[in-house]
């Protein structure tokens, strides 16, 4: 996706089993903008110190993040590439890929 295009949707594609989670730009009840997963109340949000993370605005727990934390990140959209997550004692590797929306 080129620099002038605003991200409105992306997928997280889990490498181990090809499971795909779809996210779209959304606004929460408090007026905060992030990317909400299509199958539940799971968010990718901009954190002032950590930059893009999977988590919640009001919770200190980070559930996922881009693997390459040294890469430049825009505050407008999460970076494409490798992401890692943690759920309990399990970790997963994903590829974040921008998708076209109608």
Number of C-alpha atoms within 10 A of each C-alpha: 11 6 7 6 7 10 19 17 19 22 19 22 19 19 13 9 7 11 11 14 15 18 22 19 16 16 12 13 7 6 8 11 16 23 24 21 20 12 9 7 9 15 24 24 23 23 14 8 6 11 16 23 22 23 19 18 16 6 7 8 11 14 18 21 23 24 15 13 12 7 9 9 15 12 13 13 20 23 19 16 14 18 22 19 19 14 10 7 5 7 11 13 18 24 19 22 17 20 15 9 9 3
